[in-house]
Amino acid sequence: MPEFRQNMLTHEWVVIATERAKRPEDFVKSAVEKPPLPEFSPKCPFCPGNEGQTPPPLETLERDGRWQVRVVPNKFAALQPDVPFKAEPHGRFLKATGYGIAEVIIETPRHDMTLAAMDRQAVEDVVGVYKLRYLSAACKDKICFITLFRNHGLRAGTSLEHPHSQLIATPIVPPHVRNPIEQAVRYFDSHGQCIYCEMLAEEVRMGERIIAETEFFVAYAPYASRTPFEIRIMPKIHQASFGDIGGREASDFAASMKMILAKVSKGLADPDYNFIIRSATVGDEKDKYFHWYMVIIPKLTTPAGFEIGTGIYINVTYPELCAEFLRSVAV
Amino acid sequence: MPEFRQNMLTHEWVVIATERAKRPEDFVKSAVEKPPLPEFSPKCPFCPGNEGQTPPPLETLERDGRWQVRVVPNKFAALQPDVPFKAEPHGRFLKATGYGIAEVIIETPRHDMTLAAMDRQAVEDVVGVYKLRYLSAACKDKICFITLFRNHGLRAGTSLEHPHSQLIATPIVPPHVRNPIEQAVRYFDSHGQCIYCEMLAEEVRMGERIIAETEFFVAYAPYASRTPFEIRIMPKIHQASFGDIGGREASDFAASMKMILAKVSKGLADPDYNFIIRSATVGDEKDKYFHWYMVIIPKLTTPAGFEIGTGIYINVTYPELCAEFLRSVAV
């Protein structure tokens, strides 16, 4: 029988639809094999030797005399850092200048590398640069919210193959972000606890959706997963902002992220995916009620009219089965 | 320069990103030509002669002794009409039985027909059946919210080619639906007006995003369009529920929908699309503050990590240009 499940924080519902249920293995069978990438692609603007094709770097992490991670302004930026932010009416509507920060984090010189396959030090370098750019964006005038994210493959919205993540920082906090924060505040006011801490504790207590646990992090398939293999990596201790991550935590987070991405890549035949690091709004790093996390969303299904119209996602697989499947993938 | 625009109702923002701006014509150039469909497909469960492959029909509209529109329960239903609805705790979480209604509206016997190409009477028949099934679902026990929608093509989430729409009715109202209603109530409490009526009046006054106007409906590209060629068809007079549509209005709605879909199909080389008819919650048909509408979303771009993480959509085209382009497509 199908069942509804509610997200404890947002109160949004999903349907786990057993009538069209798929076994995790079915997603592997339907995967399209991708041709291997070259180590170096002469026309790629992110490959070594083509540095002139990007704007000058904002940050460079070097090892053995060559760059290992390189951060550049997004050449096709949706937002511009050099315009003053100003909101003003447009008839009855409201518009604002497109002020904001848009950066590209080139994760490795190797065109064919992945976060899953990199050595651990290289992933730690990427996470270190994430933190550096996060803190740098948080210092900028009027920046209220910072999103770190990664689009892997065409179905995830990128056509650039070279491994890269992005940071976008905005002077506005959208309701999509503010609404869950308000819910978390209300929960805190009633229960005196961070709701994320409570959700995580309940996931750990039930156990069946846990994928992996490291010293500081738990990776799990949430109870009300919207899509097959939706995964969250969440710090065990209460921490509102990714920007506040300490050195040992950052190293452990890199290990957890690498392991989970390796399990996804090996277990599901390198699916396209998005990941997002969601943090507290800027200035609210010390909040008791918000809790940062990474969400990984493999693109295995397509949201359709019902999902768009209602926000209720029909998920064709139990997260319990996804977690069990990923636990069993040896990496 | 890029600009932010705010949705007057939801307060969500979009970015119109001129740095990657595309002309409407660019979407046509990148379209993949689809092979023509046969009039009849022997293996299609929705084609005449294969009626035994679907569950028994819930409704049949006949003309000249054969069915023209046929409604059947969804064989792979995400929700089931024959289970009692019951919500109960699952540890600290909340789950509920998968009670609900899921129907498929087969729009025509012809495998290769489209709403854009049908004659007007046939589209009126489809709209008439939409209304009938809407009203039928609204009578059912515990049903709170009804969504009529259509997925056209693979990128819109369907693999079934035969022209069909769907109805899904749920015993729950998700926050995704309730939040905008609450905003509309608050606006009404402050302004004494339906915010949708006011938005529509402002769109008509500004004029530059209007695509077409019929006796009872306006079709336009919203000021804060999230994606290229997002289109709304909205009744001019205040009406909260699609179920309340009158006979002359329904006929005019069919004409407007057919014309807009024809413009989209011809102008943009038959893109995949979703459409959704969004109505007031069941029992709230007489509300002063909600206003039903249809939204059409051609699948021309892919939402990525930033959109998923923030709800801020980066739209690469001005809705003004999309409206101008569609106005000029002769149908």
Interface residues (C-beta under 8 A of the other chain):
Chain A: M1 P2 E3 F4 R5 Q6 M8 T10 H11 E12 W13 V15 I16 A17 E19 R20 F76 A77 A78 L79 Q80 V83 A87 H90 G91 R92 F93 L94 K95 A96 T97 G98 F145 T147 F149 R150 N151 L154 R155 A156 G157 T158 Q166 I168 T170 I172 P174 P175 H176 V177 N179 E198 M199 E202 R205 M206 Y223 A224 N274 F275 I276 R278 I297 T301 T302 P303 A304 G305 F306 E307 I308 G309 T310 G311 I312 I314
Chain B: M1 P2 E3 F4 R5 Q6 M8 T10 H11 E12 W13 V15 I16 A17 E19 R20 F76 A77 A78 L79 Q80 V83 A87 H90 G91 R92 F93 L94 K95 A96 T97 G98 F145 T147 F149 R150 N151 L154 R155 A156 G157 T158 Q166 I168 T170 I172 P174 P175 H176 V177 N179 E198 M199 E202 R205 M206 Y223 A224 N274 F275 I276 R278 I297 T301 T302 P303 A304 G305 F306 I308 G309 T310 G311 I312 I314
